[in-house]
C-alpha cells in the first residue's frame, strides 16, 4: 500500500513539474542559445520584427508529447503543421510585434486569421519554454548576424497588475514575450 501511495505522489509531482514553468520565481535571467545547423537539422523558423528565431523540430515535438501527457493543451494546429514532413517550416509573426498602422504601412492589408496566426497562438508558451531552456538560435534582422550572448529574460509589470516576461536582445528589443499573470 505504501509503495502505491509513494508512486502516486511521485507521479503527481512529476506531472506538476511539467505543467507550468514558474516564471514568477525570478526577475532577470541570462539566456544562452545554441548554434543550429540549419542545413542538417529539421527546423522551425519564426520571423519576428527584430529577429528570426530558429528551433529544432525534435525539441518542439518532445515538448508537445510531454505537455499532452500532463496538461489540457492539444497543440492541434502544430500537429497539422508537422503532419507534412519538411526540413524547414517558416512562420511569420504579423500580430504581436506590430501595431495596426505600422502593419498596414509595411505589409498592406493581410488576412489576420491566416494559418500562421493559429500556429503562433499554440507556440506562445512552447517557444518561451524552449528559449528558457536554451534550445534556440537567434538572428538579428538589422545586421543579419547570429546573436550568441547578452540575451536575457526579464519580468515586467504591465497595466493594472498584468505581468509579462520579455525575452530581450542585447539592445533591449523584445524578441518574444508572454503574459504570466493577468491584472484586474
C-alpha positions, 0 to 999 in steps of 0.5 A: 500500500505504501509503495502505491501511495509513494508512486502516486505522489511521485507521479503527481509531482512529476506531472506538476513539474511539467505543467507550468514553468514558474516564471514568477520565481525570478526577475532577470535571467541570462539566456544562452542559445545554441548554434543550429545547423540549419542545413542538417537539422529539421527546423522551425523558423519564426520571423519576428520584427527584430529577429528570426528565431530558429528551433529544432523540430525534435525539441518542439515535438518532445515538448508537445508529447510531454505537455499532452501527457500532463496538461489540457493543451492539444497543440492541434494546429502544430500537429497539422503543421508537422503532419507534412514532413519538411526540413524547414517550416517558416512562420511569420509573426504579423500580430504581436510585434506590430501595431495596426498602422505600422502593419498596414504601412509595411505589409498592406492589408493581410488576412489576420486569421491566416494559418500562421496566426493559429500556429503562433497562438499554440507556440506562445508558451512552447517557444518561451519554454524552449528559449528558457531552456536554451534550445534556440538560435537567434538572428538579428534582422538589422545586421543579419548576424547570429546573436550568441550572448547578452540575451536575457529574460526579464519580468515586467509589470504591465497595466493594472497588475498584468505581468509579462516576461520579455525575452530581450536582445542585447539592445533591449528589443523584445524578441518574444514575450508572454503574459504570466499573470493577468491584472484586474 
